[in-house]
Amino acid sequence: MRRKEIFDLPANGHPGNEKPQEDGVVSTWCPVSSLPAPPLDNLTSSANFGNSKDLVKQQVARLSAAVNVPTISYDDNDDVDKDPRWHAFVTLHEVLKTQFPQVHEKMNLELVNNYGLLYTITGSSQDLKPLLIMAHQDVVPIPDPTKWSHPPFEAYFDGQWLWGRGAVDCKNTLIGIYSAMERLLEQDFKNKRTIVLSFGFDEETGGSRGAKHLAAHLTEKYGEDSMEMIVDEGGGMRKVDDVMYALPAIAEKGFLDIVLTLNTPGGHSSAPPKHTNIGIMSRLIAAVEDHPFTPHIDEHNPFWNHLKCEVENSPKTTEPWLREALENKEDFAEKLISSRGDSVVRWFVQTSQAVDIINGGIKDNQLPEMSQSIINYRVLPSDTIDGVVKAVADLLTPLANNLSIAVQAPGYTQLDRGSGILNVSTLNPLPPSPISPTGPSIAIWNLFAGTIRQVFENTSERLSSKKVVPVGTISVGNTDTAHYLKLTRNVYRFSPVSEETAKGAHTVDERIDVQAHLGGIKFYYELIRNMDGYTGD
């Protein structure tokens, strides 16, 4: 199923990098933002930071101290005033105070819902909207620490890589932001623009206790559309031939859990029906997996512009048919998946579904009376939450009815058919996000993208390249920004790392190349400086 309506477009009327016209002729498919003018603040340029042993030693110590604190988000966490597992965040906060004294001396710190960290340094100009930079403090659990090369909460530095849970997602970003701000404040930075740092503590479980409360607090304090720009973790960097593509996510797919609850009569296991409750549920799940959503791409998916930039800048690597397909605005999603492989592009062009949880049965001689499965969906902008739910209900209803099971779902209210009832319900629905504006006519995008080029083009960074092409794309996952969307349209989700420099996020042996970590610090440092001189003109 596909949605026919046009998704929200940026203010310039184009879904991303438009085609600038010169006398009716397309001059480029991928306009690259100019480098920003040097700030007039008399501060040290990040280009002069170097990669000295002292700097590496300092950052290894800072990041290690954060990684060593097991700030784990569990799906079954209770409220912050009830569950003692949240107390690990108090330890992390003490570590941060020790490692970053200037931040804690010169910025105002508010604790939001106990563990959310909100730092503010007010600018001298009230005419400039604040800059909001985000990260999260929490990490995912460790299923089996014995599988790790080094203990996950005992950070280990081997001379290149720093190992430990959260080294990539997202304490690398968290410590990078703190370190950039610390370096600025050490130089007595006199900011004109108010700077806000917002750090949630349950991003890995949806942000309902952290980001949701932080965003509400900021909205109450500043109002809607009050921030000039929001920067959070997100898309990284990828090198193709001699070109480095910086891929900030300018949109996120939607999020949805569909809950299948099947109730059937019980009884003794010695006299079972042809299909038990669990057997029926297994058939329903198999049917869902046998009918994935159809891949689809059009110009309203930010990934479209990502592909245009590849065609423009890496013609030897891209498919020979891709330029014509883009010109003709074809739906070439299946063809692209076939060419590049499932793991590379599929989830940029298809609504995903993953059967993640199943429960049923309580005793080996008792027929199960109830089973439940939760299926997670990440919804493409061309699809809708309601459309996904309807598609699942339409798929399962005939199968359930053939097994004498009634269905209760949005649009379906069937009477009991004698052998049970299947309830199709939803949890945590989140529509696809709006698309943040990009393109040569968008000044704030030019500053953001230009800063990326400034830090990573022709420099000594591990990610450096002769040519850096920033282009917005879509995120297949969700970040804390989902709660902040009322504060600005200018939301850019970017992590200045690549697959080659950041490994093992959410799995075994998570680790970050420390040189990439240093590059991230320089990016945040220069972004804050450049934004302080930005007036929107």
N, C-alpha and C positions, 0 to 999 in steps of 0.2 A: 504494500500500500504506500501511496505517496500523497503528500499534501500539494494542492494546486496553488495555494495563495503564495504571494511573494513575501519573503521574509523581510524583516526590518532592514532598511538600507541606511548607510551612514549619511551624514548631513550633505555630503557632496553628491548624493544621488547615485553613487556607484558602490557595488558590493566589494570594496577593496581597491586595489591598485587599478585605476582606470587607464584607458588608452589615451594619452594626450594626443590631440589632433594638431597637425600643421598643414593648413590648406587642404584638409580632408584626407591627409595621408597619415597612417599610424606611424609615429616616430619610434616608439618602443612599447613593448608589452610589460616591461618591468622597470618603471622609473625608480632610481636609487636615490635616496635622500642625501643631501649634501652634508659635509662635516660641519658641525656647529662652530661658530666663532669662538675663539678662546675667551673664557670668562675673565672679567675685569675685577677679580677679587683678591689678587696678590697671594693666592694660595699655591702650594706646590702642586705641579701637575702629577697625575698618577704615572705618567711616563717616566718620572724620576724616582719612583718608588724602588725600582730595581727588584731583583729576586735574591737578595742577599741571604746569607745563612742566618743572620739575626732575624730577618723578616720571616723566613720559613720557620725558624724555631718558635717565634712568637705565635704564628698562626697555628702551628701544630699543637702548641700548648692550649690555645683557646678552643680550637675545635675538639681536641681530645677531652678537655674538661666537660664540654657539653655532651659529647657522645657517651661519656662514662655514666651519665645519669639516665636511668631507664624510664623515661617519660612515655610510657606505653599507653595508647588508647585501646581499650577493650570494647567489643560490641556490647558487653553486658555491664559496663560501668554504670553505677548508680549516680545520683546527683552529687554535686561537688561537696556538699556539706554532710554527706552520708558515707561515701566510699573512700576508705583510707588509701586506696591505690592512687588517688590524685595527689597525695602528699609528696610524691617524687618531684612535682613541679615546684614545690617550695625549695627543694634542694637545688634545682636548676636555677631558680631566681637568685639564690645566694651566689652561685657560680658566676652568673652574669654580672652581678654587682661587683664582684672581685675583679673580673677580667676587663670590665669597661667602666672605670671610675668616672671619666668625663661625661659619658652618656647619662649616668645616674646623678651626677652633680648638676649638670646644666640643662637637662630635659626634665619636664614634668612627667612623672610616672603615675598612672592610675591603674589600679587593679580592678578589672571588670569581671564580675561573677567569679571572684576568688583568684583565678589563675590566668585570665586574659591580661596581657601586658599592652598598655597604650601609652606611648611616649609622645610628648608634644614639645616642640620648641617654637614659640610664636615669632613670626617674622615682623619686620619693621613696617611693612606695607600691608594694610588691611584690604587693599584693592586686588591683591593677588590671591587666588584660590589656593588652598593648601595642596601639597604633594603628599600622597599616602602610599607608603611602601609596606608590604606585608610579607609574612612568612608564618610558619606554624612550629610550635615547640614539640609536638608529639610525634611518636614513631609507631610503626606497626609491631605486633608481637613477634616473638621468636618461637616457631613450632618446635625446633630441635636444635639447641645451641651446640650439640656435639658435632654437627655437620659443618660447623664454621672452621676455617683455618686458624682463626684467632677468636677468643671469646668476644661475643658481640657487644658487650658493654664494658670492655677493657680496650680502649682505643690503641691501635698499634700502627706505628709509622715505620715503613721499611725503606725510607729514603726517597720514595716517589709517591706511594699510595698511603693514605690514612684509612685504616680498616675500622669498621664498627657500624652498628645499627644507627641510622640517621646521618651517617657521613655524607650521603647524597640527598636523601629525602627526610627532612629538609633542613637539618642543622648546618649544612654547608651554606645554604642561603641565609639562614638566621644569623650565623656568626659573621658572614660576609657583610651583611647590612650593619650590624653592630660595629664591626671593625672599620668600615668606611665612615660611619658617623663619628666614631671615636677619633679617627685621624683628622677629620674636619674640625672637631671641637678642640683638639689639641692645638690647633693653629688659631684659636679664638675666632672661629667662623661667625661672621655677622650676617645672618640670613635675612633677606627681605621677604621671602615667601615662608609661610608657616609649614613646618615639616612634621608629619605624623607617622609614627611607626606603630603598626598594629599586629600583634602576634597572638594568634589563637592557640588553643591547646587540645582540640579534638577534631582537627581537620580530617584525620583518618577515619573518623566515624560520622562525618557529615557536618561538623561544626555547629551543632544545635546548642551546645553549652558555651562554646567559645566565640566563634566568628559571628554567630547570630546576635549575641549580646553586644559584642564590640560594635558591630554595624549599627545596631539600634541606638547605642549610646552616641555614636558619631552623628547619626541622622538627627537625633534630638538636639545635639549640641550645635551642629553647623547647618542642618537642613538638607533637603534633597538637592541634587545637582550642585553640591557645594565644593567638591574636590576637582582640581584641575586634571589630575591623572592618578590612577591606581596602578601600581606595579606589584605583581605577585609571582610566585613560582609558576612554571609552565613549560612551554616548548623550548627546546635547546638549540644546538647548532649541529650542522651536518656538512661535511666536506664532500663535494662532487668534483672530481678532477682538480682544477686549481681554484675553484670557487668555494667559499664558505657561505653556506646559507644559514642565516639567523632566523629562527622560526618561532617568534612569539605567537601564542594563541590569542587571537582576537575574538574568539567565540568558543563556547563549550557545548558539547552534545548535552541533551537532556538526560535526566536520571529517573528511573522508575523501577520499583520492585513490584512484581505481580505475585500475589500469594494465592496458591491453589490449596483449598481446604476441602477434603473429601470425608464425608460422614456416611457410614454404612452400618447395617445391623451387625451385631457381634454374635458370639457363639463359641462352641468348643472346637478346637482345632482338629479333633478326630472326625468331624463331619463338615468339611469346608465347602463353600460354593465353588463354582468353576473358576472364578477369579476373586481373590481376596481384595480387601481394601488396598493393600500395598501393591498387589498385582495390577489393579485398575490404575492406580496412580502412576505406576511405572509405564503403562501404555500411554497415558496422557503426556508424561514427560517425553517419552520417545517421539510422540507425534509433534511436540513443540520443536524438538531438536531436528526433526526431519523436514521442518518447514521454516528455515531462516528467512529473514527479511531480504528483499531484493536490493542488491547494490544499486546506487544511483548517484550521479553527480551532475550538477549544473552550476551556472555562474554565481548562484547565491550561496554556494558552499565555499568558504575561504580557501579550501584546498585547491580550488580552481586556479586562483592567482599564484599559488605556490607552484603549480605545474607550468603556468605561463612563464614564470621566472626561470624555471629549469630549461624550458625550450629556448628562451632568449640567451641564457648564459652558459648552458652546458649542452649544446646541440649534438655533440659527439656521443653523449651518454644517453640522452632521452630517445624514446621510440621514434622512428622515422615518420610514423603516422600521426603523432600526437599534435603537431602544430595544426594540421588540417582539421583534426577533430575539434580542437579548441576554436578554430576560426568558424567552423560550421555549427558550433554549440551543440555537438552530439552528446548523447549519454554513453560514454565509453567506459563506464565503471567496470563492467565484467572484463572487458578487453585489457584494461590496465591491471586488474588483479591477476589475470592470467600471465601478463608480461612480467610483473614485478614480484609476484608471490603473495600469499595470504598475509603473512606477518608484517609486510611492509606497508601496504596501502589499504587493505580491506576495511579496517575500522574507521578510516577517514571518509569512506563512501558507503557505509552500510550501518544500519541500526543493529547493534549487537544484542545477543541474548545469551545468558549464562545461568544454567541451573546450579545454584550455589548451596542451597540448604534443603535437606529432606529429613523429616521425622515421622515415625509411625510405629505402632506396636509397643506393647509393654510386657508381654509374657509369651513364652514359647508354646503354651497350650491354650491360648486365648486368641480368638480371631480379632484382628485390629478393627476398632470401630472408627478410628480417625487417623488420617495421615495428612501431612502438610508439606508443601514444597514452596520455596521462594526462588523466583527466577528474576535475575537482574537484567535490566535493559539500559543501554546508552543510546539515546534517541537522536538520530540525524536531524538537522534543521529542516529538511524536506519532509519529515514525518512529524506526527504530533503524539502527545501522551494519550489522548482519547483514541486516536487511531490505532495505536499499538494495543491498547486494552481490547478494543473491538476486534482487531485481527486475531488475537489469542482466543477470545470468546467464540468467534465465528469458527475457528479451527477446531476447538475442543467440543463444542456443543453436539455436533452429529455423532462423534465418537462416544461421548458420554451417554447420549440417548440410546445408542445401539446396545449399550451395556445396562440399560434401564436406570440410568443415573440422570436426575434432573439437574439443571444448571441455573444458578443464580449469579448474575453478573450485570454490569451496566447494560441496559437494553434487553436483558433476559430475566424473566421471572417465571420459572416453570414449576408446576406442582410436583410434589413427591411422586416419583415413578415406582416406588416400592423397594428399590435396591439402594437408594441413597441419594445424596445431594452433593453436588460440586459447587463450592462457592469460589468465585473469582473476584478478588479484591486487590486493592493497591496500597502500597506504603511509599512514603517519601517522594511523591511525584515532583519533579522539577523540570519545567519546560526548557528547551534549548535556549541558550542565552542570546541576548541581542548581539549584533556584530559591531565591534568597535571600529571607528572610522580609521581608514588608512588612505594613502595616496598623496601625490605631490601637492594637492591643494589643502591638505590637512597639516597645519603648522605643528600641532602637538605631536603628531606621528613623525614628522620630519625631524623634530628634536630627539625623540626617543630612538628612532632608527639611526639617525646621525651619530648619536652617542655610541651605539653599538659599533658602528664603523670606526669611530674615533679610537676606541679601546682595542679593537681586534684586527684592524687593517694595517698591515705593514708594521707590526710591533713585535716585541719579543715574547708575546704570550704563546702558550702551547697551542691555543686555538687560532693563532694569527694566520692570515692569508693575504695574498696580494689583493684579492678582491673579496669583499664581504657584502652579501646581498641580504638585507633584512626584508622579509615578506611575511605578512600575517598568514596564519593557518588556523585550523580548528583543533581543539583539544578533545581527545576521546574520553578523558576522565574529567572529574570536577574538582575544583579547588574551593578555598574559602571565599573566593570572589562572588560565588553564587549568592551570598548574603549581602553583598555590598553594592549591588547593581543600581540602587536608587541614588547613589552618591555621585556618579558620573557616567558618561558614555565612554570615556577614554580609559578603558581597562585593558592592560597589556600584561599577559602572563608569560614570563620569560625567565629561563634558567640559563645562565651563561656557561654551560657545560655541553659536552657531546658524549655520544656512546663510547668513544675512545677514552674519555677522561672521567667518566662516572659510570660505575658498574654495580649491579646487584641490588638496586632499589627494590624493596619489598621481598627480597629473597636472600639466599645464603651469600655470605662474603661481600656484603655491601662495602664499597670503598670509593674514595675520591682521589684523583691526582691532585696533589697539593698545589702544583703550578696552575691548574685550572681554578682552584679555590682562590688563589691570588688574583687571577684575572677577573673573577667575580667581584672581589672587593673593589678593584679599579673601576669596574662598570658602575657600581652603585655610587662610588665616590664622584665620578664625573657626571653621572645623571643628576645627582643632587646639585652640583655646581651649575650645570647647564640649565636646570629648571629654575634656579634662583635668578638667573638673568633673563628668563623667558617672560615676555609680556603678552603673548598671544597674537602679536601682529604678523 
